Amino acid sequence: MGQGHGWEGAVLKLLRAKDFVFTVTGAEDVTPHYRRVHLQDGGLLAAAGVHPTMWVRLWFDNAGKPHQRAYTLVDPDPAAGTFSLEFALHEGCASDWARAAKPGDTIEATIHGTGFTDPDPAPSHVFAVADPASLPALNSLLSALDSAPATVWFEGERDDLPFRTEPARHDIRTLPRRDAGAHLVDQVKEALPDLLEGTPDPYVWIACDTATTRALTSYVRKELGVPKQRVNALGYWRP
């Protein structure tokens, strides 16, 4: 393992990343543009354990060249050695693989860099910014922080996506993607300052495209003054 993964694979090897082979056991279309693939873990969960928003890097063939993308584990079951992955479908080798995935197919994966630190003190309110690509991680986060209410800005159509939210605790504010994410940034900036005023222990979680994530993280940290340890941000994709 690791051979044929190019310079990215070589760097991960130097960082002592661990490799596994996953086997497809089934797949289902949640919507025409969102697909869930069920997998046997190849020993991953026994070796690495499980934590909220846990993710792995999958290796795809892209016209003969290795291409890696990160995906959040859905419903990991360490006893059974199983989990699922959810794919927001678009053009690209990862989506092509997910569309064609059938029982018995295998895919190589690497785990490195994933982690989660429980906020201390526990959040009095969670503020999350997400989109279809980060929906599995959002679901995992809200499940882990299940004692706190949450306000979620979700960029994109809900389109019967598998939200695991509770209407009594989670305020989901859906908005379309406009101006390469600028509309989302404006909406968060308009609402967040007032919401933070009545929140003694906020926790802000941002997982959108890289540019939007960077802009909102800078705003929350520098202009709103939210402490670094109360902010978790990761760019999930590049336009």
C-alpha positions as CSV (number, residue, x, y, z in Angstrom):
1,M,0.0,0.0,0.0
2,G,1.1,3.6,-0.6
3,Q,2.9,2.6,-3.8
4,G,1.4,4.4,-6.8
5,H,-0.1,7.2,-4.7
6,G,2.4,9.7,-6.0
7,W,3.9,12.4,-3.8
8,E,0.8,12.8,-1.6
9,G,1.1,9.1,-0.7
10,A,4.8,9.4,0.0
11,V,4.3,12.4,2.3
12,L,1.5,10.5,4.2
13,K,3.8,7.5,4.6
14,L,6.5,9.8,6.1
15,L,3.8,11.0,8.5
16,R,3.0,7.4,9.5
17,A,-0.4,7.4,8.0
18,K,-2.1,4.0,8.0
19,D,-3.5,2.3,4.9
20,F,-6.6,0.1,4.6
21,V,-8.7,-1.6,1.9
22,F,-12.4,-1.1,2.1
23,T,-14.9,-3.5,0.5
24,V,-18.3,-2.4,-0.8
25,T,-21.3,-4.3,0.6
26,G,-24.0,-2.2,-1.0
27,A,-25.1,1.2,-2.1
28,E,-28.3,3.3,-2.3
29,D,-29.3,6.6,-3.9
30,V,-30.6,9.0,-1.2
31,T,-31.5,11.5,-3.9
32,P,-30.5,11.7,-7.6
33,H,-27.5,13.7,-6.5
34,Y,-26.6,12.1,-3.2
35,R,-25.4,8.5,-2.8
36,R,-24.6,6.3,0.2
37,V,-22.1,3.5,-0.1
38,H,-21.9,0.8,2.6
39,L,-18.4,-0.7,3.3
40,Q,-16.5,-3.3,5.3
41,D,-13.7,-1.4,7.0
42,G,-10.7,-3.7,6.4
43,G,-9.7,-3.4,10.1
44,L,-9.8,0.4,10.3
45,L,-12.1,0.8,13.3
46,A,-10.4,-1.8,15.4
47,A,-7.1,-0.1,14.7
48,A,-8.0,3.5,14.9
49,G,-11.1,3.7,17.1
50,V,-14.0,6.1,16.4
51,H,-14.5,9.8,17.1
52,P,-17.1,12.5,16.0
53,T,-16.6,13.8,12.4
54,M,-14.0,11.0,11.8
55,W,-12.8,11.0,8.2
56,V,-10.6,9.0,5.8
57,R,-8.8,9.6,2.5
58,L,-10.0,7.5,-0.4
59,W,-7.7,6.9,-3.4
60,F,-9.3,7.1,-6.8
61,D,-7.9,6.6,-10.3
62,N,-8.1,9.9,-12.3
63,A,-7.0,9.1,-15.9
64,G,-4.2,6.9,-14.6
65,K,-3.1,9.3,-11.8
66,P,-3.9,8.9,-8.1
67,H,-6.4,11.3,-6.7
68,Q,-7.4,11.4,-3.0
69,R,-10.5,12.9,-1.4
70,A,-11.6,12.9,2.3
71,Y,-15.0,11.5,3.4
72,T,-16.6,11.4,6.8
73,L,-17.6,8.0,8.3
74,V,-21.4,7.5,8.6
75,D,-22.7,5.1,11.3
76,P,-19.4,3.4,12.1
77,D,-19.9,0.1,13.9
78,P,-16.6,-1.1,15.4
79,A,-18.1,-4.4,16.5
80,A,-19.2,-5.3,13.0
81,G,-16.3,-3.5,11.2
82,T,-18.7,-1.5,9.0
83,F,-19.6,2.1,8.1
84,S,-21.1,4.0,5.2
85,L,-19.8,7.0,3.2
86,E,-22.1,9.6,1.6
87,F,-21.2,11.3,-1.8
88,A,-22.6,14.6,-3.1
89,L,-22.5,13.6,-6.7
90,H,-21.1,15.9,-9.4
91,E,-18.5,15.5,-12.2
92,G,-15.3,13.8,-11.2
93,C,-13.6,10.5,-10.5
94,A,-14.8,10.2,-6.9
95,S,-18.5,10.6,-8.0
96,D,-17.9,8.3,-10.9
97,W,-16.7,5.6,-8.5
98,A,-19.6,6.1,-6.1
99,R,-22.2,5.9,-9.0
100,A,-20.7,2.6,-10.2
101,A,-20.0,1.1,-6.7
102,K,-21.3,-2.5,-6.3
103,P,-20.8,-5.3,-3.7
104,G,-17.3,-6.7,-3.9
105,D,-15.7,-3.6,-5.2
106,T,-12.7,-2.4,-3.2
107,I,-11.0,0.9,-2.7
108,E,-7.7,1.9,-0.9
109,A,-7.9,4.4,1.9
110,T,-5.5,6.2,4.2
111,I,-6.2,7.6,7.7
112,H,-4.2,10.6,8.9
113,G,-5.0,14.0,10.2
114,T,-8.5,13.2,11.5
115,G,-9.3,14.2,15.1
116,F,-11.8,15.8,17.4
117,T,-11.5,17.6,20.7
118,D,-14.6,18.0,22.8
119,P,-15.2,21.7,23.5
120,D,-14.5,22.5,27.2
121,P,-16.7,23.8,28.6
122,A,-19.5,22.2,26.7
123,P,-21.2,24.5,24.2
124,S,-24.2,26.5,25.3
125,H,-25.0,26.9,21.6
126,V,-23.5,25.5,18.4
127,F,-23.2,27.7,15.3
128,A,-22.4,25.6,12.2
129,V,-21.9,26.5,8.5
130,A,-22.2,23.6,6.1
131,D,-23.2,22.4,2.7
132,P,-24.0,19.0,1.0
133,A,-20.3,18.0,1.0
134,S,-20.0,18.4,4.8
135,L,-23.4,17.2,5.7
136,P,-22.2,13.8,7.1
137,A,-19.7,15.6,9.3
138,L,-22.4,18.1,10.4
139,N,-24.7,15.2,11.4
140,S,-21.9,13.6,13.3
141,L,-21.1,16.8,15.1
142,L,-24.7,17.5,16.2
143,S,-25.0,14.0,17.4
144,A,-21.9,14.3,19.5
145,L,-22.9,17.7,20.9
146,D,-26.4,16.6,21.7
147,S,-27.0,18.7,24.8
148,A,-26.7,22.1,23.0
149,P,-29.1,23.9,20.6
150,A,-27.7,24.7,17.2
151,T,-28.1,27.3,14.5
152,V,-27.0,26.0,11.1
153,W,-26.5,27.9,7.9
154,F,-26.7,25.3,5.1
155,E,-25.6,26.4,1.6
156,G,-27.6,24.4,-1.1
157,E,-31.0,22.7,-1.6
158,R,-32.1,20.3,1.2
159,D,-33.5,18.1,-1.6
160,D,-34.5,15.3,0.8
161,L,-30.9,15.1,2.0
162,P,-30.3,12.9,5.1
163,F,-30.3,15.5,7.8
164,R,-30.2,14.1,11.3
165,T,-31.4,17.2,12.9
166,E,-34.1,17.8,15.6
167,P,-36.5,20.7,14.8
168,A,-36.9,21.4,18.6
169,R,-33.1,22.0,19.0
170,H,-31.7,22.8,15.6
171,D,-32.5,25.9,13.6
172,I,-31.6,25.1,9.9
173,R,-31.3,28.2,7.7
174,T,-31.1,27.0,4.1
175,L,-29.8,29.4,1.4
176,P,-28.8,29.0,-2.2
177,R,-25.2,29.2,-3.3
178,R,-24.6,32.6,-5.0
179,D,-21.6,34.6,-6.0
180,A,-19.1,31.8,-5.2
181,G,-20.2,31.7,-1.6
182,A,-20.3,35.4,-0.9
183,H,-24.1,35.3,-0.2
184,L,-23.5,32.7,2.5
185,V,-20.7,34.8,4.1
186,D,-23.0,37.9,4.1
187,Q,-25.9,36.0,5.7
188,V,-23.7,34.6,8.5
189,K,-22.1,38.0,9.1
190,E,-25.6,39.6,9.3
191,A,-27.0,37.2,11.9
192,L,-24.1,35.8,14.0
193,P,-23.1,38.9,16.0
194,D,-26.5,39.2,17.7
195,L,-26.8,35.5,18.2
196,L,-23.4,35.4,20.0
197,E,-24.3,38.1,22.4
198,G,-26.6,35.9,24.5
199,T,-24.3,32.8,24.3
200,P,-21.8,32.4,27.2
201,D,-20.0,29.4,25.7
202,P,-20.4,29.3,21.9
203,Y,-18.8,26.8,19.6
204,V,-18.4,27.7,15.9
205,W,-18.0,25.0,13.3
206,I,-17.3,25.9,9.6
207,A,-17.0,23.4,6.8
208,C,-17.7,24.8,3.3
209,D,-15.6,25.4,0.2
210,T,-12.0,26.5,1.1
211,A,-12.4,30.2,0.3
212,T,-15.7,30.6,2.1
213,T,-14.4,28.7,5.1
214,R,-11.3,30.9,5.3
215,A,-13.3,34.1,5.0
216,L,-15.7,33.1,7.8
217,T,-13.0,31.8,10.1
218,S,-11.1,35.0,9.8
219,Y,-14.3,37.0,10.5
220,V,-15.3,34.9,13.6
221,R,-11.8,35.0,15.1
222,K,-10.6,38.5,14.3
223,E,-13.7,40.6,14.1
224,L,-16.0,38.8,16.5
225,G,-13.2,37.7,18.9
226,V,-14.3,34.1,19.4
227,P,-11.3,32.2,21.0
228,K,-9.4,29.8,18.8
229,Q,-10.3,26.8,20.9
230,R,-14.0,27.6,20.3
231,V,-13.7,27.5,16.5
232,N,-13.3,24.5,14.3
233,A,-12.9,25.1,10.6
234,L,-12.0,22.9,7.6
235,G,-12.3,23.7,3.9
236,Y,-14.1,20.7,2.3
237,W,-13.6,21.5,-1.4
238,R,-12.3,24.0,-4.0
239,P,-14.6,25.5,-6.6
